[in-house]
Amino acid sequence: MKLLRYGEKGLEKPAILDDDGNIRDLSNEIDDLAGDVLINLERLAKIDVSKLPIVSGNPRIGPCVGGTGKFMCIGLNYADHAAESGLEVPSEPVLFMKATSAICGANDPIIIPRGSVKTDWEVELGVVIGKPAKYVDEKDALSHVAGYCVINDVSERAYQIEREGQWCKGKSCDNFGQTGPYLVTADEIADPQNLKMWLEVNGERVQNGSTKTMVYGVAHLVSYLSQFMTLHPGDIISTGTPPGVGLGFKPPRYLRPGDVVKLGIDGLGEQQQTCENDE
């Protein structure tokens, strides 16, 4: 299933994409794509989609999951990206958190913070937790995944690297976490470690990678995080980016107002954002 949420920010309704590409409203069936609904996605699979109302027009597509309590990110999880950043491949996953207030819709604008000159892009595979996970073995980890989505882990490199403290302040600005357009349920993704991913800036392909080259795969990451914290339904893990980010260019290249960023992952859909200054 390709599940999504549509409507104005903060008022999104749940929906499902039918085989013809129509958005079908699910709000008479569930309140939201969040919480216990993610534990029991089998219920949604039994619904006759053809009897659901079609959503007309061209509504805003919101984040594909609601009620996210934790937005966990993995740093330097592609060896070639670590190299372009001038850093060693970590001996275990590098964890940091992105504020949940950064989460926005797949095509919502990238908002460049006041004074920023180093806003950067990162296409990433997002993992959405469905079943609570605590002290999970790696062999069982994927059974706790509700599905997958595209994430643009937008980053302000000066805030992230050149300012004191942790990475989170360079990762958590408003609209620094485009999520979706769809939550593609885990049963539709045969192998999360074999997905092509790409990102373009103003029509130029700058990232062209695959989840094959992750240092730590999805099952390992879910298991690893669950040793330190309980993962709850709706929590998101953003699993790292392949090479081609602006920081890695010589000289570095960063986003400016009016730039258009387009990105996608096989089977998970595409995003497109226009960059604009914060007011």
VEXNU-393663 format. One record per residue (C-alpha): chain; residue in three letters; residue number from 1; x, y, z. Coordinates in nm, 2 decimals. Example, Ala and Ser with C-alpha at 12.3 -4.5 7.8 and 13.67 -1.06 7.14 Angstrom:
2
REC   kette   rest    nr       c1       c2       c3
REC       A    ALA     1     1.23    -0.45     0.78
REC       A    SER     2     1.37    -0.11     0.71
end
This chain:
279
REC   kette   rest    nr       c1       c2       c3
REC       A    MET     1     0.00     0.00     0.00
REC       A    LYS     2     0.10     0.36    -0.06
REC       A    LEU     3    -0.04     0.56     0.23
REC       A    LEU     4    -0.03     0.94     0.25
REC       A    ARG     5    -0.18     1.24     0.43
REC       A    TYR     6    -0.32     1.54     0.25
REC       A    GLY     7    -0.45     1.88     0.33
REC       A    GLU     8    -0.34     2.20     0.50
REC       A    LYS     9    -0.06     2.19     0.75
REC       A    GLY    10    -0.18     2.06     1.08
REC       A    LEU    11    -0.51     1.95     0.93
REC       A    GLU    12    -0.40     1.66     0.72
REC       A    LYS    13    -0.63     1.37     0.65
REC       A    PRO    14    -0.53     1.01     0.59
REC       A    ALA    15    -0.55     0.86     0.24
REC       A    ILE    16    -0.43     0.58     0.01
REC       A    LEU    17    -0.32     0.58    -0.35
REC       A    ASP    18    -0.51     0.35    -0.57
REC       A    ASP    19    -0.38     0.15    -0.87
REC       A    ASP    20    -0.47     0.44    -1.11
REC       A    GLY    21    -0.29     0.70    -0.91
REC       A    ASN    22    -0.60     0.85    -0.75
REC       A    ILE    23    -0.59     0.97    -0.39
REC       A    ARG    24    -0.86     0.79    -0.19
REC       A    ASP    25    -0.97     0.94     0.14
REC       A    LEU    26    -0.94     0.72     0.45
REC       A    SER    27    -1.08     0.96     0.71
REC       A    ASN    28    -1.40     0.76     0.75
REC       A    GLU    29    -1.19     0.45     0.84
REC       A    ILE    30    -0.91     0.59     1.05
REC       A    ASP    31    -0.83     0.92     1.23
REC       A    ASP    32    -0.47     0.94     1.11
REC       A    LEU    33    -0.18     0.74     0.99
REC       A    ALA    34    -0.03     0.74     1.33
REC       A    GLY    35    -0.01     0.53     1.65
REC       A    ASP    36    -0.20     0.21     1.67
REC       A    VAL    37    -0.31     0.24     1.31
REC       A    LEU    38     0.06     0.16     1.22
REC       A    ILE    39     0.06    -0.15     1.44
REC       A    ASN    40    -0.24    -0.29     1.25
REC       A    LEU    41    -0.19    -0.20     0.89
REC       A    GLU    42    -0.34    -0.54     0.79
REC       A    ARG    43    -0.68    -0.38     0.86
REC       A    LEU    44    -0.62    -0.12     0.60
REC       A    ALA    45    -0.52    -0.39     0.35
REC       A    LYS    46    -0.86    -0.54     0.38
REC       A    ILE    47    -1.05    -0.22     0.28
REC       A    ASP    48    -1.20    -0.21    -0.07
REC       A    VAL    49    -1.02     0.09    -0.20
REC       A    SER    50    -1.25     0.13    -0.50
REC       A    LYS    51    -1.53     0.23    -0.26
REC       A    LEU    52    -1.34     0.51    -0.09
REC       A    PRO    53    -1.41     0.86    -0.21
REC       A    ILE    54    -1.16     1.01    -0.46
REC       A    VAL    55    -0.99     1.33    -0.35
REC       A    SER    56    -1.04     1.59    -0.62
REC       A    GLY    57    -0.81     1.87    -0.73
REC       A    ASN    58    -0.44     1.89    -0.64
REC       A    PRO    59    -0.42     1.90    -0.26
REC       A    ARG    60    -0.11     1.96    -0.06
REC       A    ILE    61     0.06     1.63     0.03
REC       A    GLY    62     0.16     1.64     0.40
REC       A    PRO    63     0.41     1.43     0.59
REC       A    CYS    64     0.32     1.06     0.52
REC       A    VAL    65     0.30     0.97     0.89
REC       A    GLY    66     0.16     1.16     1.19
REC       A    GLY    67     0.24     1.16     1.56
REC       A    THR    68     0.61     1.11     1.52
REC       A    GLY    69     0.77     1.12     1.87
REC       A    LYS    70     1.13     1.07     1.76
REC       A    PHE    71     1.31     1.16     1.43
REC       A    MET    72     1.63     0.97     1.46
REC       A    CYS    73     1.91     1.02     1.20
REC       A    ILE    74     2.22     0.82     1.11
REC       A    GLY    75     2.54     1.01     1.02
REC       A    LEU    76     2.81     0.90     0.78
REC       A    ASN    77     2.63     0.57     0.69
REC       A    TYR    78     2.77     0.56     0.34
REC       A    ALA    79     3.14     0.51     0.31
REC       A    ASP    80     3.18     0.73     0.00
REC       A    HIS    81     2.98     1.01     0.17
REC       A    ALA    82     3.21     0.99     0.48
REC       A    ALA    83     3.51     1.02     0.24
REC       A    GLU    84     3.37     1.33     0.07
REC       A    SER    85     3.31     1.48     0.42
REC       A    GLY    86     3.67     1.41     0.51
REC       A    LEU    87     3.57     1.18     0.79
REC       A    GLU    88     3.64     0.81     0.89
REC       A    VAL    89     3.37     0.55     0.86
REC       A    PRO    90     3.23     0.51     1.21
REC       A    SER    91     3.29     0.19     1.40
REC       A    GLU    92     2.92     0.19     1.50
REC       A    PRO    93     2.63     0.40     1.39
REC       A    VAL    94     2.65     0.78     1.45
REC       A    LEU    95     2.31     0.88     1.60
REC       A    PHE    96     2.16     1.23     1.62
REC       A    MET    97     1.81     1.37     1.64
REC       A    LYS    98     1.63     1.60     1.42
REC       A    ALA    99     1.35     1.81     1.58
REC       A    THR   100     1.01     1.68     1.49
REC       A    SER   101     0.91     2.04     1.41
REC       A    ALA   102     1.13     2.01     1.11
REC       A    ILE   103     0.90     1.75     0.95
REC       A    CYS   104     0.70     1.88     0.66
REC       A    GLY   105     0.54     1.76     0.34
REC       A    ALA   106     0.73     1.61     0.04
REC       A    ASN   107     0.68     1.92    -0.18
REC       A    ASP   108     0.68     2.19     0.09
REC       A    PRO   109     0.95     2.45     0.04
REC       A    ILE   110     1.30     2.43     0.18
REC       A    ILE   111     1.31     2.74     0.40
REC       A    ILE   112     1.66     2.88     0.42
REC       A    PRO   113     1.72     3.01     0.78
REC       A    ARG   114     1.80     3.38     0.84
REC       A    GLY   115     2.17     3.44     0.78
REC       A    SER   116     2.23     3.09     0.64
REC       A    VAL   117     2.49     3.06     0.36
REC       A    LYS   118     2.54     2.68     0.38
REC       A    THR   119     2.20     2.51     0.35
REC       A    ASP   120     2.26     2.16     0.19
REC       A    TRP   121     2.06     1.87     0.06
REC       A    GLU   122     2.06     1.49     0.15
REC       A    VAL   123     1.84     1.23    -0.01
REC       A    GLU   124     1.78     0.95     0.25
REC       A    LEU   125     1.57     0.63     0.30
REC       A    GLY   126     1.33     0.68     0.58
REC       A    VAL   127     1.22     0.39     0.80
REC       A    VAL   128     0.89     0.43     0.99
REC       A    ILE   129     0.83     0.22     1.30
REC       A    GLY   130     0.51     0.02     1.32
REC       A    LYS   131     0.54    -0.21     1.62
REC       A    PRO   132     0.72    -0.09     1.94
REC       A    ALA   133     1.08    -0.21     1.95
REC       A    LYS   134     1.29    -0.25     2.26
REC       A    TYR   135     1.60    -0.47     2.28
REC       A    VAL   136     1.52    -0.62     1.94
REC       A    ASP   137     1.74    -0.88     1.77
REC       A    GLU   138     1.86    -0.79     1.42
REC       A    LYS   139     1.69    -1.10     1.28
REC       A    ASP   140     1.35    -0.98     1.40
REC       A    ALA   141     1.41    -0.61     1.34
REC       A    LEU   142     1.23    -0.57     1.01
REC       A    SER   143     0.91    -0.70     1.16
REC       A    HIS   144     0.89    -0.38     1.36
REC       A    VAL   145     0.89    -0.16     1.04
REC       A    ALA   146     0.56    -0.03     0.91
REC       A    GLY   147     0.71     0.10     0.59
REC       A    TYR   148     0.95     0.32     0.41
REC       A    CYS   149     0.96     0.67     0.26
REC       A    VAL   150     1.18     0.94     0.10
REC       A    ILE   151     1.33     1.20     0.32
REC       A    ASN   152     1.53     1.51     0.24
REC       A    ASP   153     1.75     1.56     0.54
REC       A    VAL   154     1.82     1.93     0.48
REC       A    SER   155     2.12     2.05     0.67
REC       A    GLU   156     2.28     2.39     0.75
REC       A    ARG   157     2.65     2.30     0.75
REC       A    ALA   158     2.77     2.61     0.94
REC       A    TYR   159     2.52     2.55     1.22
REC       A    GLN   160     2.60     2.17     1.21
REC       A    ILE   161     2.98     2.18     1.19
REC       A    GLU   162     3.12     2.53     1.27
REC       A    ARG   163     2.91     2.62     1.57
REC       A    GLU   164     2.96     2.46     1.91
REC       A    GLY   165     2.76     2.16     2.03
REC       A    GLN   166     2.58     1.88     1.86
REC       A    TRP   167     2.46     1.84     1.50
REC       A    CYS   168     2.09     1.88     1.58
REC       A    LYS   169     2.09     2.26     1.54
REC       A    GLY   170     2.21     2.23     1.19
REC       A    LYS   171     1.95     1.97     1.11
REC       A    SER   172     1.63     2.10     1.29
REC       A    CYS   173     1.54     2.42     1.12
REC       A    ASP   174     1.18     2.46     1.00
REC       A    ASN   175     1.11     2.26     0.69
REC       A    PHE   176     1.44     2.07     0.71
REC       A    GLY   177     1.26     1.73     0.70
REC       A    GLN   178     1.05     1.67     0.39
REC       A    THR   179     0.89     1.33     0.45
REC       A    GLY   180     0.70     1.13     0.19
REC       A    PRO   181     0.50     1.16    -0.04
REC       A    TYR   182     0.40     0.81     0.06
REC       A    LEU   183     0.45     0.56     0.34
REC       A    VAL   184     0.51     0.25     0.13
REC       A    THR   185     0.42    -0.05     0.35
REC       A    ALA   186     0.70    -0.29     0.42
REC       A    ASP   187     0.54    -0.58     0.23
REC       A    GLU   188     0.59    -0.38    -0.10
REC       A    ILE   189     0.97    -0.34    -0.05
REC       A    ALA   190     1.13    -0.68    -0.11
REC       A    ASP   191     1.48    -0.56     0.00
REC       A    PRO   192     1.54    -0.22     0.16
REC       A    GLN   193     1.91    -0.27     0.09
REC       A    ASN   194     1.86    -0.26    -0.29
REC       A    LEU   195     1.69     0.07    -0.37
REC       A    LYS   196     1.83     0.33    -0.61
REC       A    MET   197     1.82     0.69    -0.49
REC       A    TRP   198     1.89     1.02    -0.65
REC       A    LEU   199     1.87     1.40    -0.61
REC       A    GLU   200     1.88     1.69    -0.86
REC       A    VAL   201     1.94     2.06    -0.80
REC       A    ASN   202     1.80     2.28    -1.08
REC       A    GLY   203     1.79     1.98    -1.31
REC       A    GLU   204     2.15     1.86    -1.25
REC       A    ARG   205     2.19     1.51    -1.10
REC       A    VAL   206     2.42     1.56    -0.80
REC       A    GLN   207     2.34     1.24    -0.60
REC       A    ASN   208     2.30     0.90    -0.76
REC       A    GLY   209     2.34     0.62    -0.52
REC       A    SER   210     2.19     0.30    -0.37
REC       A    THR   211     2.10     0.17    -0.03
REC       A    LYS   212     2.33    -0.12    -0.12
REC       A    THR   213     2.62     0.09    -0.01
REC       A    MET   214     2.50     0.16     0.34
REC       A    VAL   215     2.75     0.08     0.61
REC       A    TYR   216     2.48    -0.03     0.85
REC       A    GLY   217     2.16    -0.17     0.70
REC       A    VAL   218     1.80    -0.11     0.81
REC       A    ALA   219     1.77    -0.42     1.03
REC       A    HIS   220     2.09    -0.34     1.21
REC       A    LEU   221     1.99     0.02     1.27
REC       A    VAL   222     1.64    -0.08     1.41
REC       A    SER   223     1.81    -0.33     1.64
REC       A    TYR   224     2.09    -0.09     1.74
REC       A    LEU   225     1.86     0.20     1.83
REC       A    SER   226     1.63    -0.03     2.02
REC       A    GLN   227     1.92    -0.11     2.26
REC       A    PHE   228     1.92     0.25     2.38
REC       A    MET   229     1.55     0.36     2.35
REC       A    THR   230     1.21     0.21     2.28
REC       A    LEU   231     1.11     0.29     1.93
REC       A    HIS   232     0.73     0.37     1.90
REC       A    PRO   233     0.49     0.36     1.61
REC       A    GLY   234     0.54     0.67     1.40
REC       A    ASP   235     0.90     0.71     1.49
REC       A    ILE   236     1.12     0.78     1.19
REC       A    ILE   237     1.48     0.67     1.12
REC       A    SER   238     1.66     0.86     0.85
REC       A    THR   239     1.93     0.62     0.74
REC       A    GLY   240     2.20     0.84     0.59
REC       A    THR   241     2.29     0.98     0.24
REC       A    PRO   242     2.51     0.87    -0.05
REC       A    PRO   243     2.78     1.11    -0.19
REC       A    GLY   244     2.70     1.42    -0.38
REC       A    VAL   245     2.59     1.67    -0.11
REC       A    GLY   246     2.68     2.03    -0.15
REC       A    LEU   247     2.95     2.01     0.12
REC       A    GLY   248     3.14     1.76    -0.09
REC       A    PHE   249     3.18     1.97    -0.40
REC       A    LYS   250     3.51     2.16    -0.45
REC       A    PRO   251     3.44     2.44    -0.39
REC       A    PRO   252     3.12     2.35    -0.18
REC       A    ARG   253     2.78     2.44    -0.33
REC       A    TYR   254     2.48     2.54    -0.13
REC       A    LEU   255     2.12     2.62    -0.19
REC       A    ARG   256     1.99     2.97    -0.27
REC       A    PRO   257     1.64     3.11    -0.29
REC       A    GLY   258     1.47     3.00    -0.61
REC       A    ASP   259     1.67     2.68    -0.65
REC       A    VAL   260     1.46     2.37    -0.72
REC       A    VAL   261     1.55     2.04    -0.55
REC       A    LYS   262     1.40     1.71    -0.69
REC       A    LEU   263     1.47     1.37    -0.54
REC       A    GLY   264     1.34     1.02    -0.52
REC       A    ILE   265     1.39     0.65    -0.43
REC       A    ASP   266     1.28     0.35    -0.64
REC       A    GLY   267     0.93     0.24    -0.54
REC       A    LEU   268     0.89     0.52    -0.28
REC       A    GLY   269     0.80     0.82    -0.50
REC       A    GLU   270     0.95     1.16    -0.56
REC       A    GLN   271     0.97     1.50    -0.39
REC       A    GLN   272     1.02     1.85    -0.53
REC       A    GLN   273     1.10     2.16    -0.34
REC       A    THR   274     1.16     2.52    -0.42
REC       A    CYS   275     1.40     2.71    -0.19
REC       A    GLU   276     1.29     3.03    -0.02
REC       A    ASN   277     1.43     3.26     0.25
REC       A    ASP   278     1.27     3.25     0.60
REC       A    GLU   279     1.08     3.57     0.66
end
